[in-house]
Amino acid sequence: MVEVFPKKATLLLLTTERKLTTMANIDVKDLLNAGVHFGHLTRKWNPNMAPYIYMERNGIHIINLYKTAAKIDEASDAMKKIAASGRKILFVATKKQAKDIVAEKAATVKMPYITERWPGGMLTNFITIRKAVKKMAAIDRMKKDGTFETLSKKEKLQVNRLRAKLEKNLGSISEMTRLPGALFVVDIKREHIAIKEAQKLKIPIFAMVDTNSDPRDVNFVIPANDDASKSIDKILTLVTEAVGNGLQERQSEKDAASKGQEEASKVEATPVEKAAPVDEAAPKAEATPIEKAAPVEETAPKAEAAPVEETAPKAEAASVEKAASKAKPKQKKSVAKTSTKKGDKAPDETES
């Protein structure tokens, strides 16, 4: 009996250490008190959720909270990286229990959210949604400029109704100028249109998945009760804390980068000003003798070559031409004289 107790104690210590290492920031007791472990009725379950179900009790499936805590850690790390990269995470929840909670938590982290009806083509036809948001901004400009006062009473009512409708449906995504980096959904069975659009555009999906839903449609599964407001509040607080940490890291990196650039510019500016005159003076001193020597070498051959090459052939050509002109007429005269002499002798010879 004495030897058995130490073995049990060591086993308990090992199991508790494993649990603590898997849940570094999450306490399972808090999840238990929030009612995250309650699933749906056993007849409504989805067989693909079997790995996340701990047991069945009174006709209801109980979710394994240790796996839930591990999945929350995994999802929060991924969402932290997305937030640190500067991309937006769109929170989607249209059921009554989750509307106010999602709007409050997402607003604290300055992330877009949709708590009313999901507008069809919100992601796949994002350009038209942006046009509607710009129309809302145009109405605001009309009210500031004073052009709104020039409208008739009926037109004012119509514009105000349109503005209220756009604010209700799209007011929370007015700052979302491009497609979100990720999607966080509370009930994937209710928000199946949003899931399909995100799958088509290959946007990562984070979701609270209950026992009646299919986890294969989600990239980061958080098995939890998505009907109770307490469980939704608990999981959203953990997730939004991770997003807030990612935003703080991004801001700190920006501040450090700006400080580093300022310090680098100050450090680089001082040695450049001192070293600049030394570097510029050295090539000037070396360049002066080259500039003086260059004209001496170039002018000397020009002065010698120009008269010798150009005048000599001209003088020789002139003398040759004159000699040729003198020689040619003399030859003609001698020929004429010889012809006359021969002509004189010719008749004497004929007579004889």
Secondary structure, 3 states (H helix, E strand, C coil): CCCHHHHHHHHHHHHHHHHHHHCCCCCHHHHHHHCCCEEEEHHHCCHHHHHHEEEEECCEEEECHHHHHHHHHHHHHHHHHHHHCCCCEEEECCCHHHHHHHHHHHHHHCCCEECCCCCCCCCCCHHHHHHHHHHHHHHHHHHHHCHHHHCCHHHHHHHHHHHHHHHHHHHHHCCCCCCCCEEEECCCCCCHHHHHHHHHCCCCEEEEECCCCCHHHCCEEEECCCCCHHHHHHHHHHHHHHHHHHHHHHHHHHHHHHHHHHHHHHHHHHHHHHHHHHHHHHHHHHHHHHHHHHHHHHHHHHHHHHHHHHHHHHHHHHHHHHHHHHHHHHHHHHHHHHHHHHHHHHHHHHHC
